[in-house]
Amino acid sequence: MKTLCDIYRSPREEEMYLYVDKREGTVRVPEKLLELFGTPKHLMTMVLTPDKQLARAGADKVLSEIRERGYYLQMPPARDHEMRAIAVQNSKLQR
């Protein structure tokens, strides 16, 4: 299954992206999420197929989320200092 997707970046959070079906746009994205995300800045339009290679998520997962929810939100990667703070709090992680 192919889907023509619009990808938007957040003006508020670096490396946060919103994937939506081009035909629907952001209509199905919850208003509260859009408030937190900020005014979406169009980054690109692409044809997304299940076998497409994406940097941080499986294309099949992105397509599934778009079908079910109307969008896929790609969060920024965890930063090193945040991961260290989590590791300190979690006794099961090796140090």
N, C-alpha and C positions, 0 to 999 in steps of 0.2 A: 504494500500500500504506500503510495506517495502522498505527501502533504506539502503544500506550499506554505512555508512558515515565515512570519515576520519575527525578527529578533530585536528586542529593545534593551537598552542599557539603562541602569538607574543613575540619575544625576546625584543621588544621595549616597550611594554605597558603591565603592569601586569593585569591579568584577562581579556585580550582580546583574543577571540577565533574565528577561522574560520572553518565553517562546509562545507564540499564539498562531492559530490557523489564520492565514491571510484573509480568508473570506469572512471570518467572524471578528477579527481584530481583538480589541480588549473588552468586548461586550460582556463576556462571561467571567472576567477577572473581578473578584470581589472589590467593592469600593474601598474597604479598609486596607486591603493589600496595596491598591493603587496610591492611597494616601501615604503609606509607609515607603513605598517604592519611589515615589516622586513622579513628576510628569515624564512618562516614558520617552526616551530619545531613540528614534529608529536607527538601528545599526545596519541591518541588512535583511534581505529576503533570500531564502534558499529553499530548494527542494529537499525535503527530508524523507529518507527511506530507512527501513529497519536496519539495513546493513551499512549505513553511513557512519563514518568515524567522527565522533565528537570528542572534544578535549576532556570533559569532566563527567559525562553521562552517556549511558547507552542510548542510541537513537530509538530503540524499541521502547524504552522507559519514557523518553520524551514524548513520543507519539501516543503512547497509552495515556499519559497524563493529559495531553491536549484533547484527546477524544473524550475522556471521562470528566475532566474538570474545566476544560476550555483554555488551559494554560499550563506551562511548566516553568517553575521558578528555579533558576540556577543560582545557588548561593555562592558567595565568595569562599575561597579556600580558607581553612583555619590557619591562623598565623602562629608562628612558632611560640611566641610568649603565651598565647592562649592555650596551646597544647601542653606546655610545661605546667601551667596552672592546673589544668585538668589532671595531669599525671600526678601531681603532688597530692591531690584530693582522692585519687583512686589507688588504694593499696594493692590492687591486683596487677597493676601495670609495673613492668620492670623499670628500674631506674638505672 
